[in-house]
């Protein structure tokens, strides 16, 4: 956690730096309807990641975020030195530090120490985008977070492009260097039995 705060300290804009650190320290949701979901401890949150049917690796959110942000910083240095392009570091670093912050609501740890879903109806990217919008973050930063995975929202800025590929690289590196096991991925339940039951009761 301390390393995240240190990295956030590199954000030049005072107001933005304050907002990022505040969200890292206390990722409380603005929309009261979503406050029913339990908030995990960012320092303990882990998430599963898999590539095809090659097994599952459990990753630590903080270590992943620190690695991404350090790489983004180094790439910005290299791009500016070798290509002469200006990277908006405040936007890039803020986006990197916050892109996975809402995983504290998406995942919890079971009795065996494995990550399991909380039942959140939105994934961490959607929830993160919604919260950043609610807190008045800039469109540029919101886009960087929204475009991290690159599928639903393709990167449309240099900062978003950098984080997208850095996140892909670190995720694959974590997978191929981590302890993989064949435990099945948590199934995605579109409509569970309880939901069908409620639908039937409402119809009756």
C-alpha positions as CSV (number, residue, x, y, z in Angstrom):
1,X,0.0,0.0,0.0
2,X,2.8,2.4,0.9
3,X,4.4,1.9,-2.5
4,X,1.1,2.8,-4.2
5,X,1.0,6.1,-2.2
6,X,4.6,6.8,-3.1
7,X,3.9,6.3,-6.8
8,X,0.8,8.5,-6.6
9,X,3.2,11.1,-5.1
10,X,4.7,11.4,-8.6
11,X,1.5,13.0,-9.9
12,X,2.3,16.7,-10.4
13,X,-1.3,18.1,-10.3
14,X,-2.0,18.7,-6.6
15,X,-5.7,18.2,-6.8
16,X,-5.5,15.0,-8.9
17,X,-2.8,13.6,-6.6
18,X,-5.0,14.2,-3.6
19,X,-8.0,12.5,-5.3
20,X,-6.0,9.5,-6.4
21,X,-4.5,8.9,-2.9
22,X,-7.9,9.4,-1.3
23,X,-9.4,6.7,-3.6
24,X,-6.6,4.3,-3.0
25,X,-6.8,4.7,0.8
26,X,-10.6,4.5,0.9
27,X,-12.3,3.2,-2.3
28,X,-15.8,3.9,-1.0
29,X,-18.5,3.8,-3.6
30,X,-20.5,7.0,-4.2
31,X,-23.7,5.2,-5.3
32,X,-25.5,4.0,-2.2
33,X,-27.2,1.2,-4.1
34,X,-23.8,-0.5,-4.5
35,X,-22.7,-0.1,-0.9
36,X,-24.4,-3.4,-0.1
37,X,-21.4,-5.2,-1.5
38,X,-18.6,-5.9,1.0
39,X,-15.3,-4.1,0.5
40,X,-12.3,-6.2,0.7
41,X,-8.8,-5.2,2.0
42,X,-6.8,-3.9,-0.9
43,X,-3.6,-5.3,0.6
44,X,-5.2,-8.8,0.7
45,X,-7.3,-8.9,-2.5
46,X,-6.3,-11.6,-5.0
47,X,-7.8,-12.4,-8.3
48,X,-7.7,-15.5,-10.6
49,X,-6.3,-15.2,-14.1
50,X,-6.1,-17.8,-16.8
51,X,-5.0,-18.2,-20.4
52,X,-7.3,-20.6,-22.3
53,X,-7.5,-23.9,-20.5
54,X,-4.0,-23.9,-19.3
55,X,-4.9,-23.5,-15.6
56,X,-5.4,-20.6,-13.2
57,X,-3.0,-18.3,-11.5
58,X,-4.0,-16.3,-8.4
59,X,-2.5,-12.8,-8.5
60,X,-2.1,-10.0,-5.9
61,X,-3.8,-6.8,-6.9
62,X,-1.3,-4.5,-5.3
63,X,1.8,-6.2,-6.7
64,X,0.2,-6.2,-10.2
65,X,-0.7,-2.4,-9.9
66,X,2.8,-1.5,-8.6
67,X,4.5,-3.4,-11.5
68,X,2.2,-1.8,-14.1
69,X,2.7,1.7,-12.8
70,X,6.5,1.4,-12.6
71,X,6.6,0.1,-16.1
72,X,4.3,2.9,-17.4
73,X,6.7,5.4,-15.8
74,X,9.7,3.9,-17.5
75,X,8.0,3.7,-20.9
76,X,7.0,7.3,-20.6
77,X,10.7,8.2,-20.0
78,X,11.8,6.1,-23.0
79,X,9.2,7.4,-25.4
80,X,10.0,11.0,-24.6
81,X,13.8,10.4,-24.8
82,X,13.8,8.3,-28.0
83,X,10.7,9.5,-29.9
84,X,10.3,13.0,-28.6
85,X,6.6,12.5,-27.8
86,X,5.0,14.0,-24.7
87,X,3.3,11.5,-22.5
88,X,0.8,12.9,-20.0
89,X,2.3,11.2,-16.9
90,X,-0.4,12.4,-14.6
91,X,-3.1,10.8,-16.7
92,X,-1.1,7.6,-17.2
93,X,0.0,7.1,-13.6
94,X,-3.5,7.9,-12.2
95,X,-5.1,5.5,-14.6
96,X,-2.6,2.8,-13.8
97,X,-2.9,3.2,-10.1
98,X,-6.7,3.1,-10.3
99,X,-7.5,0.6,-13.1
100,X,-8.0,-2.4,-10.7
101,X,-9.0,-0.6,-7.5
102,X,-12.6,-1.8,-7.7
103,X,-11.5,-5.4,-7.5
104,X,-12.0,-4.9,-3.7
105,X,-15.7,-5.2,-4.4
106,X,-15.6,-7.9,-7.1
107,X,-13.6,-10.5,-5.2
108,X,-13.3,-11.9,-1.7
109,X,-11.2,-14.7,-0.2
110,X,-12.9,-18.0,0.8
111,X,-11.9,-20.2,3.8
112,X,-9.3,-22.0,1.7
113,X,-7.7,-18.7,0.7
114,X,-9.0,-18.8,-2.9
115,X,-10.6,-15.7,-4.5
116,X,-14.3,-16.1,-5.2
117,X,-16.8,-13.5,-6.6
118,X,-18.8,-11.3,-4.3
119,X,-21.8,-11.4,-6.6
120,X,-21.2,-7.9,-7.9
121,X,-23.3,-7.4,-11.1
122,X,-20.6,-5.2,-12.7
123,X,-17.0,-6.1,-13.2
124,X,-14.3,-3.9,-11.7
125,X,-13.6,-2.0,-14.9
126,X,-17.3,-0.8,-15.3
127,X,-17.5,-0.1,-11.6
128,X,-14.2,1.8,-11.7
129,X,-15.3,3.9,-14.6
130,X,-18.6,4.7,-12.9
131,X,-16.8,5.7,-9.6
132,X,-14.3,7.9,-11.4
133,X,-17.1,9.6,-13.3
134,X,-19.0,10.2,-10.0
135,X,-15.9,11.7,-8.4
136,X,-15.2,14.1,-11.2
137,X,-12.1,12.6,-12.7
138,X,-11.2,13.8,-16.2
139,X,-12.4,12.1,-19.3
140,X,-8.7,11.3,-20.2
141,X,-8.2,9.3,-17.0
142,X,-11.6,7.6,-17.2
143,X,-10.7,6.5,-20.8
144,X,-7.4,5.0,-19.7
145,X,-9.2,2.9,-17.1
146,X,-12.0,1.9,-19.5
147,X,-9.5,0.9,-22.2
148,X,-7.3,-1.2,-20.1
149,X,-8.6,-4.5,-21.4
150,X,-8.9,-3.1,-24.9
151,X,-11.9,-5.1,-26.0
152,X,-15.0,-3.1,-25.1
153,X,-13.2,0.2,-25.3
154,X,-10.2,0.4,-27.6
155,X,-7.4,2.7,-26.6
156,X,-7.7,6.1,-28.2
157,X,-4.8,8.0,-26.5
158,X,-1.1,7.2,-26.1
159,X,-1.6,6.9,-22.3
160,X,-4.4,4.4,-22.8
161,X,-2.4,2.5,-25.3
162,X,0.6,2.2,-23.0
163,X,-1.4,0.9,-20.0
164,X,-3.3,-1.5,-22.2
165,X,-0.2,-3.2,-23.4
166,X,1.6,-3.0,-20.1
167,X,-1.4,-4.6,-18.4
168,X,-1.4,-7.4,-21.0
169,X,2.3,-8.0,-20.6
170,X,2.3,-8.1,-16.8
171,X,-0.8,-10.3,-16.7
172,X,0.8,-12.9,-19.1
173,X,4.1,-12.7,-17.2
174,X,2.3,-13.3,-13.9
175,X,0.5,-16.3,-15.5
176,X,3.6,-18.0,-17.0
177,X,5.8,-17.4,-13.9
178,X,3.2,-18.0,-11.3
179,X,2.0,-21.2,-9.6
180,X,-0.6,-22.6,-11.9
181,X,-3.2,-25.1,-10.9
182,X,-6.0,-26.8,-12.7
183,X,-8.8,-25.6,-10.4
184,X,-11.6,-24.6,-12.7
185,X,-12.3,-21.0,-13.1
186,X,-15.3,-19.6,-11.2
187,X,-18.2,-20.0,-13.5
188,X,-20.0,-16.9,-14.7
189,X,-23.7,-17.2,-13.6
190,X,-25.9,-15.1,-15.7
191,X,-29.1,-16.0,-13.9
192,X,-28.9,-18.2,-10.8
193,X,-31.5,-20.3,-9.2
194,X,-32.5,-17.6,-6.7
195,X,-33.0,-15.1,-9.5
196,X,-35.3,-17.5,-11.4
197,X,-37.3,-18.1,-8.2
198,X,-37.8,-14.4,-7.7
199,X,-38.9,-13.9,-11.3
200,X,-41.4,-16.7,-10.9
201,X,-42.8,-15.2,-7.7
202,X,-43.2,-11.8,-9.4
203,X,-45.0,-13.4,-12.3
204,X,-47.4,-15.3,-10.0
